[in-house]
Each structure stands twice: as C-alpha cells, then as structure tokens.
C-alpha cells in the first residue's frame, strides 16, 4: 500500500504543508505569516485533507520541519506533529530546514541560513561542515569557493560573486520526500536549535 505522508513546517515566517501519496505530491500550500501559526496550522491541514478527499485516518506518516529557525514556530510544529502522531497511532519524524533546502540540488553544496546578529547557520552537503553549525558571518564567508553552490537565506549575506541556488522543491514538499526516503523506526521529532532562545525562563523559582 502506498504511504500517505503529511508534512508541514512552521519554522520560518509561514505555515507550509504538503501531502505526498506514493511518489506524487497531491497538495502543497504555503501561507506567509510572521505570527499566528499556532492558530492557523491545524485548520489549514484539515482543509487540505478535505479538499483532497482524505481523512486523518488515511495518513500513514507525519513529517515536520524541526529547524533551525524561529523558536516559537519550531515548537508549534513539533508539538503538533507529536500530538497528532500519538492520537493517530502513526509515526512522526523530523527533517531539518537545512536538509529541505538542499533537496534536489547538486553537490557539493553549502546551505547558509540567516541566524541574525551577524551569524548564520551553515551545513555542507558533500563538503565540510557536514553537520549544521552556527558561525560568524565572516567565518562562513571563508568557506565560499569557486563553483560552489550556496543555498539558503544567508547566501546574499556572503558578498558579491556567491553562486546562490534555490531548490525547485518547496520546503514542505522536500520534507515529505525526505521522509519517504527514510526506512525503519525513526526517533520522535524534536526541536533542532543551534542557539539559545532570546527569551529565557526566569531563573527565580
């Protein structure tokens, strides 16, 4: 039986979701928004299911973007995926934003995402660093090389001459397709943070 994967992402300034049935994306939606993802996410998912004649019970897998990105958005998406997976009795897995941005692009590739405050998130595909790291903008600029493709919102910050490339696959679609490639038991999705949140809980009990 073909897997039906519902993927969604709220780690950036949007609510994005995609439905993958077998090897075909049957629905893909992205709604830009700076805030309000918590109120919009579940109604949007329900609308997508209804528009495509599906029920929650028809899903076999959930996939969610786990960051790095907006702290509140990441928590919203991961909490929704975990709660839905528990209620539906199906697996949920996490896909990083860096993996999604790299999907479908030739390697070697450097994914660079703006992390604000003069820093960027960096991950290499077919090139170091092979794991996502938080770097100063200057250090990331030193990684740029001729004929090296740079993807992500941080590419424009690295100066002139950078070969900025963009995946032809929308982020939620990429999350769904990456999830479809994973086999066997997967760990529950968890927020992927590379820096502490700006707003921390009070230390006073």
C-alpha positions in Angstrom: 0.0 0.0 0.0 1.3 3.5 -0.9 2.3 5.6 2.0 0.5 8.9 2.5 2.8 11.4 4.2 1.6 14.7 5.6 4.5 17.1 6.0 4.4 20.6 7.5 6.7 23.4 8.6 6.3 26.4 10.8 10.0 27.0 11.5 10.0 30.2 9.3 7.6 33.0 8.7 5.0 30.7 7.1 2.6 27.8 7.5 3.6 25.3 4.8 2.3 21.8 4.2 2.4 19.1 1.6 0.6 15.8 1.1 2.6 13.0 -0.6 0.7 10.0 -1.8 3.0 7.3 -3.1 5.6 9.2 -5.1 3.3 12.1 -6.0 2.7 15.4 -4.2 -1.1 15.8 -4.4 -1.3 19.1 -2.5 1.1 21.8 -1.4 0.2 25.0 0.4 2.4 27.8 1.8 0.8 30.8 3.6 3.3 33.5 4.6 2.8 34.8 8.1 5.1 36.4 10.8 2.9 35.1 13.6 -0.3 33.1 14.1 1.0 29.7 13.1 -0.5 28.1 16.2 -4.0 29.2 15.3 -3.7 28.5 11.6 -1.8 25.2 11.3 -4.4 22.6 12.2 -7.3 24.3 10.3 -5.0 24.5 7.2 -4.2 20.8 7.5 -7.8 19.9 7.9 -8.7 22.0 4.8 -6.1 20.2 2.8 -7.3 16.8 3.7 -11.0 17.7 3.0 -10.0 19.3 -0.4 -8.3 16.0 -1.4 -11.0 13.7 -0.1 -8.8 12.3 2.7 -9.3 11.7 6.4 -6.8 11.8 9.2 -7.1 8.0 9.4 -5.8 7.7 5.8 -2.4 9.1 6.8 0.5 6.7 7.3 3.3 9.1 8.4 3.8 12.7 9.6 6.8 14.7 8.9 7.7 18.1 10.4 10.4 20.8 9.9 12.4 20.9 13.1 14.6 23.9 12.4 16.9 25.7 12.9 14.7 28.7 12.6 12.1 30.6 14.6 12.0 29.2 18.2 8.2 29.6 18.7 7.4 28.3 15.2 9.6 25.2 15.7 7.9 24.4 19.0 4.4 24.8 17.4 5.2 22.4 14.5 7.0 19.8 16.6 4.2 19.8 19.3 1.5 19.4 16.6 3.4 16.5 14.9 3.9 14.7 18.2 0.3 15.2 19.3 -1.2 14.1 16.0 1.1 11.1 15.8 0.1 10.0 19.3 -3.6 10.4 18.6 -3.5 8.7 15.1 -1.1 5.9 16.2 1.3 6.6 13.3 5.0 7.6 13.2 6.2 11.2 13.0 9.7 12.2 12.1 11.7 15.4 11.9 13.5 16.9 9.0 15.9 19.9 9.4 15.5 23.0 7.4 19.0 22.6 6.0 18.1 19.2 4.6 15.0 20.5 3.0 16.8 23.5 1.4 19.4 21.1 -0.1 16.9 18.7 -1.5 17.2 18.2 -5.3 20.3 20.4 -5.6 23.7 19.2 -6.9 26.6 18.6 -4.5 28.9 19.9 -3.3 26.6 22.4 -1.8 26.7 24.8 1.2 23.4 25.7 2.9 23.6 29.0 4.7 20.6 30.4 6.7 20.5 33.9 8.2 20.6 33.5 12.0 20.6 37.2 12.7 23.0 39.2 14.8 25.9 38.7 12.4 25.7 34.9 12.4 24.5 32.2 10.1 23.6 28.5 10.3 25.8 26.5 7.9 25.8 22.9 6.7 27.8 21.4 3.9 26.5 18.6 1.6 29.5 16.9 0.1 31.7 19.4 1.8 32.5 20.4 5.4 30.9 21.1 7.8 28.8 18.1 7.4 26.7 18.8 10.4 24.8 22.1 10.9 26.8 24.7 12.9 26.3 28.3 14.0 29.0 30.5 12.5 30.0 34.2 12.4 29.3 35.7 9.0 33.0 36.3 8.4 33.9 32.6 9.1 31.1 31.4 6.8 32.4 33.7 4.0 35.7 32.0 4.2 34.0 28.7 3.1 32.9 30.2 -0.2 34.8 28.7 -3.2 34.6 29.0 -7.0 31.9 26.8 -8.5 30.4 26.0 -5.0 26.6 26.5 -4.9 25.2 28.3 -1.9 21.6 27.8 -0.9 19.5 29.5 1.8 18.6 32.9 3.0 22.1 33.6 4.2 23.7 33.3 0.7 23.0 37.0 0.0 24.9 38.0 3.1 28.2 36.4 1.9 29.1 39.1 -0.6 29.3 39.5 -4.3 30.2 36.6 -6.5 28.3 34.0 -4.5 26.5 31.5 -6.7 23.1 31.5 -5.0 21.0 28.5 -5.9 17.4 27.6 -4.9 15.9 24.1 -4.8 13.0 23.7 -7.2 11.1 21.8 -4.5 9.2 23.9 -1.9 10.3 23.3 1.7 7.2 21.3 2.8 7.3 19.1 -0.4 11.0 18.5 0.3 10.3 17.5 3.9 7.7 15.0 2.7 10.0 13.5 0.1 12.9 13.2 2.5 10.6 11.4 5.0 9.6 9.0 2.2 13.3 8.0 1.8 13.7 7.1 5.4 13.1 3.5 6.4 12.8 1.7 9.7 12.0 3.1 13.1 12.8 6.9 13.4 13.2 9.0 16.6 10.4 11.3 17.5 10.8 14.8 16.1 12.5 17.2 18.4 13.3 20.9 18.1 16.7 21.4 16.4 18.2 24.5 18.0 21.8 25.8 17.4 21.5 28.7 19.8 19.6 29.6 23.0 16.3 31.5 22.7 16.5 35.3 23.2 13.7 35.0 25.8 14.6 32.5 28.6 12.5 31.4 31.5 13.0 33.4 34.7 15.7 31.8 37.0 13.7 32.7 40.1 11.5 29.7 41.2 
